[in-house]
Amino acid sequence: MLGVDLRLATDDSDTRALTLTKLALPSLKLAKATHDPAGGPGAVGFVKPKLEELSPKAEIAGLDERFIGLIGTKQAFEFAKVWTDKEDGQDYSVRGEIHGVLMSWEPDEAGGGAEIHKCNHEFAEVTRYTYYINGRRIFDYDYFAIKAFFGDNDLFESYRRGLGIGGARG
């Protein structure tokens, strides 16, 4: 990993490239419903076409008062990462969006030494989340549009068509 940044999508001057120490992006996990029939041979966890809650986290070195001032407000954030593939030597650009509410601020324990004090933040109410590598869609989620793409796989295409929404008619 060469670098990572997290910034407000509406402000090009907003950057945390020199203070962001960690960006923990959410796991993309489908929900499941367990069925355990009394007369059956066992339980089955049936996968549902529904995502579990997305909850990204960020760790920032020092006190970012501007970031703390955003707690409790719905915002659109962008993140960017760069890494070099050790096998082919190529730099890869990762871009994405997180639309959600910055939910918490948790300062690390105070202590001495050479390490900079860090603060942890967590997002909730994530209704839009995208992840692209070199312009290729890896994941694109939009709660209000009822869309979730894993690559080119539109998880909710038949669902939207069945409901007749988003221009789709079944």
C-alpha positions as CSV (number, residue, x, y, z in Angstrom):
1,M,0.0,0.0,0.0
2,L,1.4,3.3,-1.0
3,G,-1.2,5.6,0.4
4,V,-4.8,6.2,1.4
5,D,-7.0,9.2,1.8
6,L,-10.5,10.0,3.1
7,R,-12.2,13.3,2.3
8,L,-15.5,15.0,1.9
9,A,-16.9,14.5,-1.6
10,T,-18.0,18.1,-1.8
11,D,-14.6,19.7,-0.9
12,D,-11.5,19.0,-3.0
13,S,-9.3,20.7,-0.3
14,D,-10.5,18.3,2.4
15,T,-7.8,15.6,2.8
16,R,-6.6,13.2,5.4
17,A,-3.8,11.7,3.3
18,L,-1.1,12.7,5.9
19,T,-3.2,11.9,9.0
20,L,-5.2,8.8,8.1
21,T,-3.5,5.7,9.5
22,K,-6.2,3.1,8.8
23,L,-9.3,2.8,6.7
24,A,-11.2,-0.3,7.5
25,L,-13.6,-0.8,4.7
26,P,-16.7,-3.0,5.4
27,S,-16.9,-6.6,4.5
28,L,-19.5,-7.3,1.8
29,K,-21.6,-10.0,3.3
30,L,-25.0,-11.2,2.2
31,A,-27.5,-11.9,5.0
32,K,-28.8,-15.4,5.6
33,A,-31.9,-16.9,7.1
34,T,-31.5,-20.1,9.1
35,H,-34.1,-22.8,8.6
36,D,-34.0,-25.6,11.1
37,P,-37.0,-27.9,10.6
38,A,-38.0,-30.1,13.5
39,G,-38.2,-33.1,11.2
40,G,-35.3,-32.3,9.0
41,P,-31.8,-33.7,9.0
42,G,-30.2,-30.4,10.0
43,A,-30.2,-26.6,9.6
44,V,-29.5,-24.7,6.4
45,G,-28.5,-21.0,6.3
46,F,-30.3,-19.8,3.1
47,V,-28.5,-16.8,1.6
48,K,-30.8,-13.9,1.0
49,P,-30.4,-11.2,-1.7
50,K,-29.8,-8.6,1.1
51,L,-26.6,-7.1,2.4
52,E,-25.7,-7.0,6.0
53,E,-25.2,-3.5,7.5
54,L,-22.1,-1.7,6.2
55,S,-19.9,0.0,8.9
56,P,-16.6,1.4,7.7
57,K,-14.0,2.7,10.2
58,A,-11.2,5.2,10.1
59,E,-8.2,5.8,12.4
60,I,-6.7,9.3,12.3
61,A,-3.4,10.4,13.9
62,G,-4.0,13.5,16.0
63,L,-7.1,15.4,16.6
64,D,-9.1,16.3,13.4
65,E,-11.6,18.8,14.7
66,R,-13.2,19.3,11.3
67,F,-13.9,15.5,11.1
68,I,-15.2,15.4,14.6
69,G,-17.5,18.3,13.7
70,L,-19.2,16.1,11.1
71,I,-20.4,13.6,13.7
72,G,-24.1,13.0,13.5
73,T,-24.6,14.5,10.0
74,K,-25.2,12.6,6.8
75,Q,-22.2,13.2,4.4
76,A,-20.8,11.9,1.2
77,F,-17.1,10.9,1.6
78,E,-14.6,9.7,-1.0
79,F,-11.7,7.4,-0.4
80,A,-8.7,6.8,-2.5
81,K,-5.9,4.2,-2.2
82,V,-2.9,3.4,-4.2
83,W,-1.0,0.1,-4.1
84,T,1.8,-1.5,-6.1
85,D,1.3,-5.1,-7.2
86,K,4.6,-6.8,-6.3
87,E,4.2,-9.4,-9.1
88,D,3.7,-7.0,-12.1
89,G,5.1,-3.8,-10.6
90,Q,1.9,-1.8,-11.6
91,D,0.3,0.9,-9.5
92,Y,-3.4,0.3,-8.9
93,S,-5.8,3.1,-8.1
94,V,-8.8,2.4,-5.8
95,R,-11.6,4.9,-5.6
96,G,-14.8,4.7,-3.7
97,E,-17.6,6.5,-2.0
98,I,-19.2,6.2,1.4
99,H,-22.5,8.1,2.0
100,G,-23.4,7.8,5.7
101,V,-23.3,9.3,9.1
102,L,-20.1,9.6,11.0
103,M,-21.3,8.0,14.2
104,S,-18.5,8.0,16.7
105,W,-15.2,9.4,18.0
106,E,-13.0,7.3,20.2
107,P,-9.6,8.6,21.3
108,D,-6.9,6.1,22.0
109,E,-5.5,5.8,25.5
110,A,-3.1,8.6,26.3
111,G,0.5,7.5,26.8
112,G,4.1,8.6,26.4
113,G,6.5,7.5,23.8
114,A,7.1,8.5,20.2
115,E,3.7,7.4,18.8
116,I,1.2,10.0,17.8
117,H,-2.2,9.9,19.6
118,K,-4.8,8.4,17.4
119,C,-8.6,8.7,17.2
120,N,-11.0,6.1,15.9
121,H,-14.2,6.9,14.0
122,E,-17.1,4.7,12.7
123,F,-19.7,5.2,10.1
124,A,-23.3,4.1,10.3
125,E,-26.4,4.6,8.1
126,V,-24.4,3.8,5.0
127,T,-26.8,4.1,2.1
128,R,-24.2,4.3,-0.7
129,Y,-20.9,2.5,-1.0
130,T,-18.8,2.0,-4.1
131,Y,-15.4,0.4,-4.7
132,Y,-13.6,0.7,-8.1
133,I,-10.1,-0.5,-9.0
134,N,-8.5,1.3,-12.0
135,G,-12.1,2.3,-13.1
136,R,-13.4,-1.3,-12.9
137,R,-16.5,-1.7,-10.7
138,I,-15.8,-4.2,-7.9
139,F,-18.8,-3.2,-5.8
140,D,-21.6,-0.6,-6.1
141,Y,-24.4,-0.3,-3.6
142,D,-27.2,2.2,-3.5
143,Y,-29.8,1.5,-0.8
144,F,-32.4,4.0,-2.2
145,A,-32.1,2.8,-5.8
146,I,-32.3,-0.8,-4.6
147,K,-29.0,-1.7,-6.4
148,A,-26.1,-3.8,-5.4
149,F,-23.5,-4.8,-8.0
150,F,-20.8,-7.3,-7.4
151,G,-18.7,-6.7,-10.5
152,D,-21.3,-6.8,-13.3
153,N,-23.7,-9.0,-11.3
154,D,-26.8,-6.9,-10.4
155,L,-28.1,-8.6,-7.3
156,F,-31.5,-6.8,-7.4
157,E,-32.3,-6.6,-11.1
158,S,-35.1,-9.2,-11.0
159,Y,-36.4,-7.8,-7.7
160,R,-36.7,-4.3,-9.3
161,R,-38.2,-5.8,-12.4
162,G,-40.8,-7.7,-10.3
163,L,-41.8,-4.5,-8.5
164,G,-41.7,-2.5,-11.7
165,I,-39.4,0.2,-10.4
166,G,-36.3,1.9,-11.8
167,G,-37.6,1.7,-15.4
168,A,-37.9,-2.2,-15.2
169,R,-41.1,-3.9,-16.0
170,G,-41.6,-7.6,-15.4
